[in-house]
Amino acid sequence: GFSSPVVHNDKIFYTGGDEAGRELYCHDLASGKLLWTLAADGIAGSPATPPQVAGNTGYAAATPATDGKYVCAIFATGDIICSDMDGKRVWAKNLGVPENQYGFVSSLLVWGSSVFVQYDNENIHKIISLDIATGNVRWQKERDTKICWSSPIIATVGGKAQLVLMGNPDVRAYDPSMGEQLWSVGGMGGEVCPSPCSADGVIYAANEYAKLMAINGADGSVLWEAADYLPEVASPVVAGGRVYIATTYGVLAAFDAKTGELKAEKELNMELYSSPMVVEGKIYIIGTNGQVCVLAANDELTMINTFSTGEMTYATPAFMDNTIIVRTLNSLYCITES
């Protein structure tokens, strides 16, 4: 599986799967011990023969989500399952088998008591809000978009939450409570995989063969655009007045968050699928070759440290209490301060 790890208190969650079966896993944070496994099986509507997926996508690319009481996971079959924190299934359902040339990728998002699913495929185009406790549909909206592999985010604009989705050809914001569309901005294109990010009421959206845009979340107006470096897979991150972009071909770029001016660029000489993370003034980013780079989150992108897991790595790491959880293709690593 290519899903990223999710940490809540003393538990780590992630998913895995193949043609024979799909599963949600829970490990103990302190020891790494596998606490439980929950299979996504016996689900009404689940396909007897799983859909075809690309080798670098697989059946478990979407990252699970938790609110601390429930944890939800979704797979390329269209099956979504919900467990309590002890591995007991609470509910499961099939959302319709997605037609998708690579496989389903969009990660789940929990906000309040809802879990959101961006379901933009060849045959089904919608955003779905489910009650996390029951799996019942709270609302869903059809979307006139092409296939998208991005994941939704919650942005805070004027003290209110907005559900923001990338898409082709536009970026859209919805009221997460009722599903009303708040604004839409055109300009996206290509095979949209990166998720948006936000800070101070501004949404930043970028994709290869399109552009990097800063959007005013209050009215959907475009504040600035740039096209120097664009991501293909990794999502942008904004922190400290800068937007950081990681290209698949190995360049990390920093843009001024207010003006769009390119402030710095760093050639990392590695393929990048994992999204950059900013923690305590440092940027952490992992290449598919397992090389981990730690850089200063400044206009120089100064290299602070580098080390290697020695294993192929596509997932984005999780951070908690001076601890980093890294998922490679074969292992989970827990890295702590000595």
FIBA-262247 format. One line per 4 residues: number of its first residue (from 1); for each residue x, y, z of N, C-alpha, C. Coordinates in pm, whole numbers, plus 50000, padded with zeros to 5 digits. Example, Ala and Ser with C-alpha at 12.3 -4.5 7.8 and 13.67 -1.06 7.14 Angstrom:
1 = 51319:49431:50780:51230:49550:50780:51320:49670:50780; 51285:49775:50708:51367:49894:50714:51290:50003:50787 $
END
This chain:
1 = 50082:49879:50000:50000:50000:50000:50085:50125:50000; 50027:50234:49949:50097:50361:49941:50037:50467:50034; 49940:50428:50115:49878:50525:50206:49979:50570:50311; 49960:50693:50357:50048:50747:50460:49999:50706:50599 $
5 = 50090:50702:50697:50048:50669:50833:49976:50786:50898; 49882:50753:50985:49809:50851:51065:49830:50814:51212; 49864:50913:51293:49891:50887:51435:49787:50957:51521; 49731:50886:51618:49645:50948:51719:49681:50889:51855 $
9 = 49726:50976:51945:49772:50934:52077:49875:50822:52066; 49841:50701:52109:49940:50592:52111:49921:50492:51999; 49847:50530:51893:49819:50436:51785:49856:50493:51649; 49906:50403:51562:49938:50436:51423:49843:50357:51334 $
13 = 49785:50424:51234:49695:50358:51139:49746:50374:50996; 49729:50271:50915:49757:50278:50772:49686:50161:50706; 49691:50155:50573:49620:50050:50501:49712:49975:50406; 49668:49858:50366:49739:49778:50268:49639:49693:50190 $
17 = 49683:49643:50076:49590:49560:50001:49648:49510:49870; 49584:49408:49816:49615:49355:49683:49486:49301:49624; 49497:49225:49517:49377:49172:49452:49300:49078:49544; 49369:49013:49636:49304:48913:49722:49230:48975:49839 $
21 = 49274:49093:49887:49208:49152:50003:49266:49287:50039; 49190:49364:50116:49230:49497:50161:49211:49506:50312; 49304:49577:50382:49302:49577:50528:49343:49712:50586; 49291:49738:50705:49331:49852:50788:49414:49798:50904 $
25 = 49527:49863:50933:49618:49815:51036:49632:49918:51148; 49656:49868:51269:49682:49954:51383:49805:49903:51458; 49904:49990:51480:50025:49956:51553:50036:50042:51679; 50104:49990:51778:50134:50064:51899:50248:50162:51870 $
29 = 50229:50288:51906:50329:50390:51877:50460:50366:51952; 50451:50322:52075:50572:50307:52157:50658:50190:52113; 50595:50079:52076:50671:49957:52048:50672:49915:51902; 50576:49965:51824:50561:49919:51686:50482:49791:51672 $
33 = 50440:49733:51782:50365:49607:51779:50234:49624:51702; 50203:49525:51617:50075:49523:51548:49965:49490:51648; 49873:49583:51669:49766:49564:51767:49646:49493:51706; 49609:49531:51585:49497:49463:51519:49496:49490:51370 $
37 = 49424:49405:51299:49401:49415:51155:49252:49402:51129; 49198:49488:51046:49057:49481:51009:49045:49468:50859; 48985:49359:50813:48969:49333:50670:48846:49405:50616; 48859:49456:50494:48744:49515:50425:48679:49405:50342 $
41 = 48599:49321:50407:48538:49207:50338:48390:49197:50375; 48318:49116:50299:48176:49096:50325:48093:49222:50310; 48132:49310:50218:48065:49438:50201:47970:49431:50082; 47844:49463:50101:47746:49461:49993:47787:49557:49882 $
45 = 47786:49508:49758:47821:49591:49643:47968:49588:49607; 48051:49529:49694:48193:49522:49665:48216:49429:49545; 48303:49467:49452:48320:49387:49330:48386:49252:49359; 48335:49147:49294:48395:49014:49308:48536:49013:49250 $
49 = 48555:49089:49143:48687:49104:49081:48730:49249:49096; 48837:49277:49170:48879:49416:49190:48915:49484:49059; 48898:49614:49050:48935:49687:48928:49086:49684:48905; 49127:49704:48782:49268:49712:48750:49326:49844:48802 $
53 = 49445:49837:48859:49512:49957:48911:49657:49957:48866; 49718:50074:48865:49859:50086:48829:49947:50033:48942; 50065:49988:48906:50156:49930:49005:50200:50026:49111; 50212:50156:49077:50256:50254:49176:50137:50326:49242 $
57 = 50019:50267:49225:49899:50316:49294:49843:50209:49386; 49817:50091:49330:49771:49979:49411:49629:49997:49461; 49591:49915:49558:49455:49913:49611:49440:49990:49741; 49551:50039:49796:49546:50107:49926:49635:50232:49922 $
61 = 49599:50325:49833:49676:50449:49820:49620:50562:49905; 49491:50557:49934:49426:50664:50010:49458:50652:50159; 49495:50762:50221:49529:50763:50363:49402:50763:50448; 49399:50682:50555:49282:50680:50643:49271:50809:50724 $
65 = 49162:50821:50799:49140:50940:50883:49071:50898:51012; 49099:50970:51120:49040:50937:51250:49003:51063:51327; 48901:51050:51413:48866:51158:51504:48900:51123:51648; 48970:51010:51668:49005:50966:51802:48907:50868:51862 $
69 = 48789:50857:51801:48689:50759:51844:48668:50655:51735; 48668:50702:51610:48653:50614:51495:48770:50636:51400; 48802:50534:51321:48900:50547:51215:48841:50488:51088; 48851:50561:50977:48791:50522:50851:48899:50500:50746 $
73 = 48874:50405:50657:48969:50375:50549:48891:50345:50423; 48950:50378:50307:48885:50356:50178:48985:50293:50082; 48933:50212:49990:49019:50134:49900:48977:50152:49754; 49059:50102:49664:49037:50121:49520:48916:50046:49468 $
77 = 48858:49959:49548:48736:49889:49513:48611:49975:49534; 48627:50090:49601:48514:50172:49641:48460:50135:49777; 48525:50040:49845:48484:50000:49980:48539:50099:50082; 48453:50143:50172:48495:50226:50285:48451:50158:50413 $
81 = 48543:50150:50510:48514:50083:50636:48542:50179:50751; 48472:50156:50862:48491:50236:50983:48506:50142:51101; 48609:50169:51182:48639:50088:51300:48640:50176:51423; 48619:50113:51540:48650:50185:51663:48799:50172:51688 $
85 = 48850:50229:51794:48995:50234:51815:49052:50099:51857; 48966:50003:51882:49011:49868:51919:48998:49768:51805; 48965:49815:51685:48961:49728:51569:48828:49661:51543; 48722:49701:51613:48590:49645:51590:48520:49725:51479 $
89 = 48472:49652:51376:48406:49721:51267:48276:49785:51317; 48258:49913:51281:48137:49987:51317:48039:49987:51200; 48091:50012:51079:48011:50006:50957:48102:49992:50837; 48044:49952:50724:48116:49939:50598:48016:49951:50485 $
93 = 48061:50006:50372:47973:50019:50257:48057:50034:50131; 47995:50012:50017:48061:50034:49889:47999:50157:49824; 48084:50249:49780:48037:50376:49723:48017:50369:49573; 48032:50251:49515:48030:50236:49370:48171:50213:49322 $
97 = 48192:50113:49240:48328:50078:49197:48382:50188:49106; 48493:50252:49144:48544:50364:49065:48614:50318:48937; 48581:50383:48827:48653:50361:48701:48764:50466:48694; 48888:50419:48695:49001:50508:48715:49126:50441:48658 $
101 = 49194:50507:48565:49304:50440:48495:49424:50408:48584; 49439:50478:48695:49550:50450:48786:49503:50376:48912; 49383:50406:48955:49332:50353:49081:49291:50468:49171; 49204:50440:49266:49153:50544:49355:49261:50586:49454 $
105 = 49277:50717:49473:49388:50771:49552:49341:50868:49661; 49231:50940:49639:49192:51051:49727:49177:51006:49873; 49248:51074:49962:49245:51038:50104:49121:51094:50172; 49083:51030:50282:48966:51072:50358:48998:51194:50444 $
109 = 48893:51268:50479:48906:51386:50563:48797:51382:50670; 48835:51395:50796:48739:51402:50905:48731:51546:50955; 48608:51595:50969:48583:51728:51025:48458:51717:51111; 48472:51749:51239:48360:51730:51329:48319:51584:51333 $
113 = 48193:51558:51310:48143:51420:51310:48118:51369:51169; 48182:51432:51071:48166:51391:50931:48297:51340:50875; 48287:51245:50782:48402:51203:50703:48369:51233:50557; 48462:51302:50489:48440:51346:50351:48518:51259:50254 $
117 = 48453:51228:50141:48514:51147:50036:48506:51225:49906; 48621:51259:49848:48624:51317:49714:48626:51201:49615; 48518:51186:49539:48499:51067:49456:48488:51109:49310; 48598:51163:49258:48602:51210:49119:48667:51103:49032 $
121 = 48585:51022:48967:48632:50915:48881:48573:50930:48742; 48596:50831:48656:48543:50837:48521:48391:50822:48522; 48341:50737:48610:48197:50706:48612:48120:50776:48723; 48189:50819:48827:48124:50884:48941:48202:51011:48976 $
125 = 48132:51124:48981:48195:51252:49014:48114:51317:49125; 48163:51311:49249:48087:51371:49358:48175:51391:49480; 48128:51476:49569:48185:51490:49702:48077:51441:49798; 48117:51354:49892:48022:51287:49980:48057:51319:50125 $
129 = 47956:51354:50203:47971:51372:50347:47898:51259:50416; 47970:51181:50496:47912:51068:50569:47917:51094:50719; 47816:51049:50789:47819:51050:50935:47922:50948:50981; 48024:50992:51053:48134:50902:51088:48089:50789:51181 $
133 = 47983:50809:51257:47937:50708:51351:47851:50601:51286; 47782:50636:51175:47686:50543:51114:47715:50510:50968; 47789:50596:50899:47811:50579:50757:47699:50632:50671; 47595:50687:50733:47483:50742:50656:47527:50868:50582 $
137 = 47470:50887:50463:47502:51005:50382:47434:51127:50443; 47513:51228:50476:47458:51354:50525:47422:51443:50406; 47513:51451:50312:47485:51518:50186:47586:51473:50082; 47553:51489:49957:47646:51465:49849:47613:51557:49732 $
141 = 47717:51598:49661:47701:51690:49549:47770:51632:49426; 47695:51629:49315:47754:51590:49189:47854:51698:49146; 47961:51654:49080:48065:51746:49035:48089:51728:48885; 48081:51836:48809:48105:51830:48665:48255:51848:48639 $
145 = 48333:51750:48684:48478:51755:48670:48528:51627:48606; 48654:51628:48568:48720:51509:48517:48778:51430:48635; 48842:51318:48604:48903:51237:48710:49003:51322:48787; 49005:51304:48920:49097:51377:49006:49148:51284:49114 $
149 = 49276:51295:49146:49337:51210:49248:49373:51289:49374; 49326:51411:49381:49355:51498:49494:49270:51461:49615; 49303:51519:49730:49228:51497:49854:49175:51630:49905; 49058:51629:49971:48999:51754:50021:49070:51805:50145 $
153 = 49056:51934:50170:49109:51995:50292:49000:52084:50354; 49019:52118:50481:48938:52220:50548:49024:52345:50561; 48974:52455:50508:49040:52585:50522:48954:52673:50611; 49019:52754:50694:48946:52848:50780:48952:52986:50718 $
157 = 48835:53038:50684:48826:53169:50617:48728:53255:50696; 48777:53366:50750:48691:53453:50828:48629:53384:50948; 48704:53289:51006:48656:53218:51123:48562:53103:51092; 48534:53079:50964:48444:52971:50924:48518:52867:50842 $
161 = 48472:52743:50851:48535:52634:50778:48485:52627:50634; 48577:52602:50543:48543:52575:50403:48603:52441:50364; 48526:52362:50291:48574:52236:50235:48624:52266:50095; 48755:52251:50073:48816:52293:49947:48866:52171:49871 $
165 = 48830:52164:49742:48867:52052:49657:48937:52101:49532; 49046:52036:49497:49105:52054:49366:49021:51977:49265; 49038:52010:49139:48967:51939:49033:49019:51981:48898; 48964:51923:48797:48994:51960:48659:48860:51990:48591 $
169 = 48829:52119:48570:48924:52229:48547:48930:52335:48657; 48882:52311:48780:48876:52422:48874:48902:52378:49018; 48913:52479:49103:48921:52462:49248:48788:52511:49304; 48727:52433:49396:48596:52472:49449:48596:52465:49601 $
173 = 48514:52551:49659:48493:52550:49804:48346:52525:49833; 48321:52444:49936:48186:52410:49977:48169:52439:50126; 48043:52461:50166:48009:52465:50307:48012:52321:50357; 48102:52286:50450:48112:52146:50491:47988:52094:50565 $
177 = 47906:52184:50618:47788:52141:50693:47674:52099:50602; 47653:52174:50492:47537:52151:50406:47571:52118:50261; 47696:52145:50221:47736:52113:50085:47714:52223:49984; 47670:52339:50028:47650:52451:49935:47785:52495:49877 $
181 = 47788:52513:49744:47912:52561:49682:47929:52709:49713; 48049:52746:49760:48078:52883:49800:48145:52961:49688; 48238:52901:49619:48305:52965:49507:48375:52862:49420; 48409:52902:49300:48481:52816:49207:48578:52902:49127 $
185 = 48700:52851:49108:48803:52923:49034:48863:52829:48929; 48852:52865:48802:48909:52785:48695:49059:52802:48688; 49122:52718:48608:49265:52732:48587:49345:52606:48612; 49281:52501:48666:49352:52375:48685:49340:52290:48558 $
189 = 49429:52195:48543:49428:52108:48427:49526:51994:48447; 49532:51905:48348:49618:51789:48358:49559:51685:48450; 49643:51592:48495:49599:51488:48588:49622:51540:48730; 49516:51589:48793:49526:51663:48918:49541:51565:49035 $
193 = 49656:51570:49100:49684:51483:49215:49715:51561:49343; 49793:51670:49339:49824:51741:49463:49698:51797:49529; 49698:51801:49662:49590:51864:49737:49621:52012:49753; 49521:52095:49780:49548:52235:49811:49600:52250:49953 $
197 = 49641:52369:49990:49675:52401:50128:49625:52542:50155; 49625:52584:50282:49571:52716:50312:49637:52776:50436; 49631:52907:50443:49677:52982:50561:49619:53122:50553; 49575:53175:50667:49527:53313:50677:49417:53344:50576 $
201 = 49328:53249:50553:49215:53272:50464:49247:53264:50317; 49369:53222:50283:49411:53210:50143:49433:53063:50111; 49383:53021:49996:49400:52882:49951:49503:52881:49840; 49596:52787:49849:49701:52772:49748:49679:52640:49676 $
205 = 49671:52649:49543:49642:52531:49461:49742:52525:49346; 49793:52406:49317:49894:52394:49212:49887:52257:49148; 49918:52252:49020:49929:52125:48949:50013:52143:48825; 50086:52036:48789:50165:52036:48667:50075:52058:48546 $
209 = 50128:52126:48446:50054:52163:48324:49942:52262:48353; 49947:52328:48469:49848:52430:48502:49922:52550:48559; 49909:52573:48690:49972:52689:48752:49966:52672:48904; 50036:52760:48975:50021:52778:49119:49937:52902:49139 $
213 = 49827:52890:49214:49737:53002:49236:49718:53028:49385; 49710:53155:49420:49669:53197:49553:49529:53253:49541; 49433:53194:49616:49292:53230:49602:49242:53288:49733; 49176:53402:49726:49114:53463:49842:48990:53379:49877 $
217 = 48993:53312:49993:48882:53227:50030:48754:53302:50060; 48762:53433:50079:48642:53512:50111:48550:53527:49991; 48609:53537:49871:48526:53560:49753:48569:53481:49630; 48676:53400:49642:48721:53321:49528:48802:53399:49427 $
221 = 48844:53519:49459:48926:53596:49366:49070:53547:49368; 49137:53555:49254:49276:53511:49243:49368:53625:49281; 49454:53602:49381:49544:53705:49431:49671:53711:49348; 49724:53597:49310:49840:53591:49223:49854:53451:49162 $
225 = 49934:53442:49056:49962:53315:48991:50111:53304:48963; 50160:53181:48957:50301:53155:48924:50308:53023:48848; 50416:53006:48773:50428:52882:48694:50572:52836:48683; 50660:52881:48775:50801:52845:48766:50824:52697:48794 $
229 = 50766:52646:48902:50777:52504:48937:50639:52455:48980; 50600:52340:48928:50466:52289:48955:50474:52142:48996; 50391:52101:49092:50395:51964:49140:50311:51870:49053; 50352:51745:49048:50276:51643:48978:50201:51553:49076 $
233 = 50264:51523:49190:50204:51433:49290:50202:51498:49428; 50317:51547:49475:50328:51602:49611:50243:51728:49628; 50181:51741:49744:50098:51858:49774:50185:51973:49824; 50147:52097:49793:50220:52211:49848:50194:52227:49997 $
237 = 50279:52303:50063:50259:52336:50204:50293:52483:50222; 50218:52551:50309:50242:52692:50336:50272:52709:50483; 50377:52786:50513:50417:52812:50652:50514:52929:50654; 50503:53012:50756:50597:53121:50773:50603:53218:50658 $
241 = 50492:53240:50589:50489:53336:50480:50544:53283:50349; 50566:53152:50339:50617:53094:50215:50534:52972:50176; 50522:52951:50046:50459:52831:49992:50569:52744:49934; 50573:52619:49974:50676:52527:49927:50616:52425:49832 $
245 = 50683:52409:49719:50639:52318:49613:50748:52215:49589; 50710:52088:49579:50805:51982:49546:50765:51920:49413; 50854:51926:49315:50826:51868:49184:50868:51721:49184; 50803:51645:49100:50836:51502:49091:50982:51482:49051 $
249 = 51035:51571:48968:51172:51557:48919:51276:51610:49017; 51235:51647:49140:51333:51667:49245:51369:51809:49285; 51290:51908:49245:51318:52045:49285:51223:52086:49396; 51277:52144:49503:51197:52206:49607:51206:52357:49588 $
253 = 51091:52424:49576:51088:52567:49549:51009:52638:49658; 51051:52761:49689:50983:52843:49789:50932:52971:49723; 50804:53003:49745:50741:53122:49690:50693:53210:49805; 50698:53341:49783:50642:53433:49880:50490:53415:49881 $
257 = 50432:53389:49997:50290:53357:50005:50200:53475:49972; 50251:53596:49985:50169:53714:49958:50181:53765:49814; 50297:53743:49752:50319:53799:49619:50338:53695:49509; 50375:53573:49547:50403:53471:49447:50545:53476:49393 $
261 = 50627:53566:49447:50766:53576:49401:50842:53449:49437; 50918:53395:49341:51002:53280:49367:51120:53325:49452; 51131:53268:49573:51235:53309:49666:51356:53218:49662; 51334:53088:49638:51447:52994:49640:51408:52868:49565 $
265 = 51509:52798:49518:51490:52669:49453:51608:52580:49491; 51581:52454:49518:51686:52361:49560:51669:52230:49484; 51775:52191:49413:51775:52064:49342:51815:51954:49440; 51723:51859:49464:51747:51754:49561:51795:51624:49497 $
269 = 51793:51617:49365:51846:51501:49293:51779:51371:49333; 51646:51376:49347:51571:51253:49376:51427:51273:49333; 51361:51163:49302:51220:51167:49264:51135:51190:49388; 51033:51278:49377:50953:51316:49493:50806:51285:49469 $
273 = 50751:51195:49550:50608:51168:49555:50552:51211:49691; 50628:51187:49796:50590:51226:49932:50581:51378:49942; 50479:51427:50011:50460:51572:50023:50554:51631:50129; 50603:51753:50107:50687:51818:50209:50604:51854:50331 $
277 = 50668:51848:50447:50604:51884:50574:50690:51989:50644; 50627:52088:50704:50700:52191:50778:50671:52173:50927; 50776:52150:51005:50764:52126:51148:50873:52206:51220; 50832:52293:51310:50926:52372:51391:51033:52440:51306 $
281 = 50989:52504:51198:51081:52581:51114:51169:52499:51023; 51140:52371:51010:51218:52283:50922:51127:52215:50822; 51177:52193:50701:51105:52120:50597:51160:51978:50593; 51070:51882:50601:51107:51741:50589:51049:51688:50458 $
285 = 51132:51624:50378:51084:51568:50253:51160:51440:50222; 51090:51341:50167:51148:51209:50142:51137:51175:49994; 51247:51131:49935:51247:51087:49797:51199:50944:49786; 51160:50905:49665:51116:50766:49646:51229:50667:49673 $
289 = 51353:50713:49669:51467:50626:49698:51492:50610:49848; 51409:50673:49931:51422:50663:50076:51510:50768:50138; 51564:50860:50058:51649:50966:50112:51563:51072:50180; 51593:51103:50305:51519:51203:50382:51604:51330:50391 $
293 = 51547:51442:50349:51617:51570:50358:51546:51661:50457; 51625:51726:50541:51573:51823:50637:51636:51957:50602; 51552:52056:50568:51601:52186:50524:51541:52296:50612; 51609:52408:50618:51555:52523:50690:51443:52584:50608 $
297 = 51333:52616:50675:51220:52678:50607:51246:52828:50596; 51339:52864:50507:51376:53004:50488:51394:53030:50339; 51441:53149:50306:51457:53186:50165:51579:53121:50100; 51662:53054:50179:51780:52988:50123:51760:52837:50112 $
301 = 51660:52782:50181:51637:52637:50184:51766:52564:50223; 51829:52611:50329:51956:52555:50374:51939:52410:50418; 52026:52322:50367:52021:52181:50406:52075:52166:50548; 51995:52105:50635:52034:52086:50774:52085:51944:50798 $
305 = 52017:51847:50743:52056:51708:50766:51995:51622:50657; 52051:51504:50641:51996:51407:50547:52030:51267:50595; 51938:51174:50575:51963:51034:50608:51876:50949:50517; 51897:50821:50517:51824:50733:50426:51759:50618:50501 $
309 = 51635:50584:50461:51570:50465:50514:51622:50340:50444; 51680:50358:50327:51729:50245:50251:51619:50169:50178; 51496:50222:50182:51382:50155:50120:51301:50255:50038; 51238:50207:49933:51152:50292:49852:51042:50352:49939 $
313 = 51020:50483:49923:50926:50554:50009:50841:50649:49926; 50709:50631:49934:50614:50717:49863:50524:50793:49960; 50504:50739:50079:50410:50797:50176:50468:50924:50239; 50378:51008:50289:50417:51127:50363:50427:51093:50511 $
317 = 50533:51136:50580:50550:51099:50722:50450:51168:50812; 50432:51111:50931:50347:51171:51035:50436:51217:51149; 50400:51328:51213:50479:51388:51320:50396:51397:51447; 50458:51361:51561:50388:51371:51689:50487:51370:51803 $
321 = 50487:51475:51886:50565:51479:52011:50711:51436:51990; 50783:51511:51907:50925:51483:51879:50946:51345:51817; 50845:51295:51750:50850:51163:51688:50807:51173:51543; 50879:51102:51455:50843:51095:51314:50813:50950:51280 $
325 = 50698:50927:51215:50663:50795:51167:50674:50794:51016; 50760:50708:50964:50784:50698:50821:50738:50561:50773; 50657:50559:50669:50617:50433:50609:50689:50417:50476; 50765:50308:50462:50827:50273:50335:50742:50163:50271 $
329 = 50788:50112:50158:50713:50003:50095:50714:49877:50180; 50813:49862:50268:50827:49738:50344:50818:49754:50495; 50830:49876:50546:50849:49892:50690:50780:50015:50745; 50766:50018:50877:50735:50139:50951:50857:50177:51033 $
333 = 50898:50304:51027:51009:50352:51108:50957:50454:51209; 51003:50442:51332:50976:50543:51434:51108:50611:51468; 51116:50742:51445:51239:50818:51467:51212:50919:51577; 51293:50916:51684:51273:51006:51796:51402:51077:51831 $
337 = 51389:51181:51909:51509:51252:51958:51577:51166:52062; 51710:51160:52055:51788:51080:52153:51821:51164:52275 $
END
